[in-house]
Amino acid sequence: HRPLRSGKWSVSYEEWQEEVYPPYANGPGYVISSDIAQYIVSEFDNQTLRLFKMEDVSMGMWVEKFNSTRQPVKYSHDVKFFQSGCFDGYYTAHYQSPQQMICLWRKLQFGSAQCCNMR
């Protein structure tokens, strides 16, 4: 993706000089390996990583740094990471209330990925 230079999600040239972001996952969630997670925690402790204003882009920046300094990262996409609501059998969902997320998490702990349609 290219940074938007105006509007709600605008990014100034001072914040990001390049014309494109590194690859990143956008949507309701992503999964990373434990070695990448450990690298991110370690590099934050060393204060060598910075937090960008959009967490999904931040994650892409951190994974890209891991990719260029440690080992190649395999990116994959699964349709079960869905972006427009909740569908039974999917792993993540957008537009869920905190109560719906807690309900879904409890169901997942018992092996069932079923939506919690609460009002």
Buried (B, 14 or more C-beta within 10 A) or exposed (E): EEBEEEEEEEBEEEEBEEEEBBEBBEBBEBEBEEEBEEBBEEBEEEEEBEEBEBEBBBBBBBBBBBBEEEEEBEEEEEEEBBEEEBEEEBBBBEEBEEEBBEBBEEBEEEEEBBBBEEE
